[in-house]
Amino acid sequence: MIKKCLFPAAGYGTRFLPATKAMPKEMLPVVNKPLIQYGVEEALDAGLTEISIVTGRGKRALEDHFDISYELENQIKGTDKEKYLVGIRKLLDNCSFSYTRQTEMKGLGHAILTGRPLIGDEPFAVVLADDLCVNLEGDGVLTQMVKLYKQFRCSIVAIQEVDPQETNKYGVIAGEMIRDDIYRVHSMVEKPKPEDAPSNLAIIGRYILTPDIFDLIEQTEPGKGGEIQITDALMKQAQNGCVMAYKFKGKRFDCGGAEGYIDATNFCFENFYKTGKAY
């Protein structure tokens, strides 16, 4: 039912300057793979084969990565180095890639709206590549969410509990608990102060959205930070219909900052690279 996955990838990556001054943050390597490749692998595992990427100035490396490099591949053909390209070849063989540019940075909601021509009128997933999510004991986060969508047929946001003092870094939800890991959202606030937060359930970079979200984003005025927030559009959707929040199984690393990036690198090195599962 869901085949498309949108990657908003036009941001400047200011939390990782100066590394991101000339390199897309989505191309930062976690061990030997860029962040965005982990995200596309997660999408493919969930059955999402149509990959749409919203890029910006200085982001050509993203398009080059998801392409064939004839000179490089010819150079290592028949050597033991070919194994390093097995993973990316699988993505190229099984996924299609389309791109559009966000010419102004007006927030995540605007970035998603920019991807509308690539998505059309159908449900789709959204992955923020600097949130690296892994689950060693079962399905990936997007696979878990696609299964839930088949049950609820509405927009779904992935959530996790965070330190109450850190709610000002996230969109935060409150709602009716359906079961211990699912909430029907009735309140959603973008980056509230700890004293104003409705809960400590924070939205992370995984969404499944129904196509009516595009019209709602168009009707959304700039909010926190003067940006068009997807949280505000989702709040309208929750008031008019249904939005579910899912406390996913697995680990999430915030690779937009140095501490989370280092934690993710150490984790992937121990669990993927050293075990031979990194390619």
Secondary structure as UniProt FT lines:
FT   STRAND          4..8
FT   HELIX           14..16
FT   TURN            17..20
FT   HELIX           25..27
FT   STRAND          29..30
FT   TURN            31..32
FT   STRAND          33..34
FT   HELIX           35..45
FT   TURN            46..47
FT   STRAND          50..55
FT   TURN            57..58
FT   HELIX           60..65
FT   HELIX           70..76
FT   TURN            77..78
FT   HELIX           80..85
FT   HELIX           86..94
FT   STRAND          96..101
FT   HELIX           108..114
FT   HELIX           116..119
FT   STRAND          124..127
FT   TURN            129..130
FT   STRAND          131..134
FT   TURN            136..137
FT   HELIX           141..152
FT   STRAND          155..161
FT   HELIX           164..169
FT   STRAND          171..179
FT   TURN            180..181
FT   STRAND          182..190
FT   HELIX           194..196
FT   STRAND          201..209
FT   TURN            211..212
FT   HELIX           213..218
FT   HELIX           224..226
FT   HELIX           230..240
FT   STRAND          243..247
FT   STRAND          251..254
FT   TURN            255..256
FT   HELIX           258..268
FT   HELIX           269..273
FT   TURN            274..276
//
